[in-house]
Amino acid sequence: MNFFEHQALARRNSKVMVLLFLLAVAAVVAAVDLVLACVWVWGSSEMKANQALSLADQFRLVPHSLYAWGAIATAGLIFLVSIINVTRLGGGGAVVADMAGARRIAPNSADPLERRFVNVVEEMAIASGVRVPQVYIMDGERGINAFAAGWDVSGAVVAATRGALETLNRDELQGVVGHEFSHILNGDMRLNIRMLGVLAGIVFIGSIGEFVMRSVRESRDSKGVSGIFLFGLALFIIGYVGLFCARLIKAAVSRQREFLADASSVQFTRNPDGIAGALDQIRGAAGGALISARCAEDLSHMFFGQSVRVWLHGLFDTHPPIEQRIERVNPRFQPATYRQKRPAEAAVAPETAAGFAGGETPPAGRRARDAGAAWGRTPDESAKLVGTLDSGKLDYATRLLAALPAPLRDGLREPEGACAAMVALLIAPKDDVMQKQLEAIAAASTLAERVRALLPHTQSLGLGFHLPVIDLALATVKALPESGRKALIAALEAAAYADRRVSLHEFVVLTLVRDQLAPKTKPGAPQAKRIADLVGPAATVLTLVAHAGTRPDATGARQDAVQAALREGAKIMGLKLEAPAGATLSLEVARTALEALKELAPMQKAVLVKGLFAAVTADGTIRVGEAGVMRLVGAVLDCPLPPLLTEIDPASLQA
């Protein structure tokens, strides 16, 4: 399945999860009603007066209102707790990381193990087109484990235990991170985080029972508390009914997705020994993948490995047996041979910020401004690139990151430098326009001098580098308070508006940064609109990329080329339209159009992306600038596109 099919399947799995949740609620309600009936029979004076009644008759005499009110109260409590927890998780992956007791790794961390982890995550993010996730570490956990969490592709976080960083070598760590990126791209995270919130209501009653029993044990007054203790014990047992149901739901939803994520990791890294070796390390470690934190049970379906010990392994395990997982990814894996050849644990080679000692020569000059290549893919084949994990892209990402100038790379590690780098990408090469932009930035923010210092490094970069630089910067900037984010937006707007015109590139960068830095709340019910419901927004975005994908002919005219590109895209989308007037393509209209198109159903987004590719490649080629625009638009729409022109060496990636 491709990215869009996985997204659609994840939505269907959400519906299955809701059905299983309702069945679990019914089971818990039935258990509570049974306990209430037993308490009524045990304490009823009528039952004590009439000992001749059989047990069945006694239960038939229980008032129906007791069952009804017990069911209403229990179901209401479960739903209330679930709603509260889902709302609490509105902050996304960062909230889940906090639940796990994880610490965010600073982008400029000097710890070599943390630095290696951050480098691996950055390489994979650039290679897959995913926004660079924030990276966390669970310092107190010695087990070998990791997880990814978030509501969407753009808001993901990736976390690993200290045990994983200290035990796994780079290839093994890369295999684990590749597995987690599969969860990010396959739509698993949204389902996982929703499950985390919803299932909290099922197990909540058991925690109440545990609290009641603990309170009775600690009470100094032991008279008349036996009944209360028994009531607490009953709630505790009911809680295990909820826990039983919750584990069944997790196991039903999680296990097959783990096989898929393992296979995707091998496809991404081109190294089956990486993930197989990581699994073998879990198998051989004393603590395995176990998590000691209180959240281990709640998050068990989100971890890379089995985080808790459970009875009835085949029934309740959230993950397949390690032996099966290794057999699937590498049938020829020989543990003894692998362990003999494997580098020592926690061996960390000297790494630069880009991931390799030495790096590559930074690009120089603005050569090959029209560099590009014959595309050779149909719109359908092009759309299938969204969300792909490909080893060739990973190789390209490491080369591209290594080619970044060292001063720029270092600046991206701290907030002011990251903000200045993004603003510097919008500075024009012409001296008169550059001066106007720098003056406007100085009036709007305190970044002007830092921007000026980075210009020699950013102006040597072509558009092929812009999205990776923005992604690396965003990973740092997202930790800023709201005031810092607003200051960055103000500086970007000042740079874009200084010459009284906003280029397509400036527009998409502004839109992407605004989208990424906007306050994130838990999304409501997923929208499932069709392109036919959003003809205006689809036409606007199609026109944008049609203009980006055309060049003036020998006479300097381009309208015919724009119309041809529009026709190609509109035919696939099922639209009838002509190129809108220039005034229609305002910044606000285009931004509103992109925002509206986020509500498309997954398979409708696939149609949209096909149409956009048809327009931008109507002449049979794709240039670096066009590829950059497509990736930026895909980023805003949460449709991650990997690098499209990997056959061009990073040193020649020019606009």
HELIX and SHEET records of a PDB file:
HELIX    1   1 PHE A    3  GLY A   43  1                                  41    
HELIX    2   2 SER A   45  ALA A   49  1                                   5    
HELIX    3   3 LEU A   55  ARG A   60  1                                   6    
HELIX    4   4 HIS A   64  ARG A   88  1                                  25    
HELIX    5   5 LEU A   89  GLY A   91  5                                   3    
HELIX    6   6 GLY A   93  MET A   99  1                                   7    
HELIX    7   7 PRO A  112  SER A  128  1                                  17    
HELIX    8   8 VAL A  153  GLY A  155  5                                   3    
HELIX    9   9 ARG A  162  THR A  167  1                                   6    
HELIX   10  10 ARG A  170  LEU A  185  1                                  16    
HELIX   11  11 ASP A  188  GLU A  218  1                                  31    
HELIX   12  12 SER A  226  THR A  269  1                                  44    
HELIX   13  13 PRO A  272  GLY A  284  1                                  13    
HELIX   14  14 ARG A  294  ALA A  296  5                                   3    
HELIX   15  15 HIS A  313  PHE A  316  1                                   4    
HELIX   16  16 ILE A  322  VAL A  329  1                                   8    
HELIX   17  17 PRO A  335  LYS A  341  1                                   7    
HELIX   18  18 PRO A  379  ALA A  383  1                                   5    
HELIX   19  19 SER A  391  ALA A  402  1                                  12    
HELIX   20  20 ALA A  406  GLY A  411  1                                   6    
HELIX   21  21 PRO A  415  ALA A  424  1                                  10    
HELIX   22  22 ASP A  431  ALA A  444  1                                  14    
HELIX   23  23 ALA A  448  THR A  458  1                                  11    
HELIX   24  24 LEU A  463  VAL A  477  1                                  15    
HELIX   25  25 GLU A  482  TYR A  497  1                                  16    
HELIX   26  26 LEU A  504  LEU A  517  1                                  14    
HELIX   27  27 ILE A  531  LEU A  534  5                                   4    
HELIX   28  28 VAL A  535  ALA A  548  1                                  14    
HELIX   29  29 GLN A  559  MET A  573  1                                  15    
HELIX   30  30 GLY A  582  THR A  584  5                                   3    
HELIX   31  31 LEU A  587  LEU A  597  1                                  11    
HELIX   32  32 PRO A  602  VAL A  616  1                                  15    
HELIX   33  33 VAL A  624  VAL A  636  1                                  13    
HELIX   34  34 PRO A  650  SER A  652  5                                   3    
SHEET    1   A 4 ARG A 103  ARG A 104  0                                        
SHEET    2   A 4 GLN A 134  MET A 138 -1                                        
SHEET    3   A 4 VAL A 157  THR A 161  1                                        
SHEET    4   A 4 ALA A 146  ALA A 149 -1                                        
SHEET    1   B 2 GLY A 372  ALA A 374  0                                        
SHEET    2   B 2 THR A 621  ARG A 623 -1                                        
END                                                                             
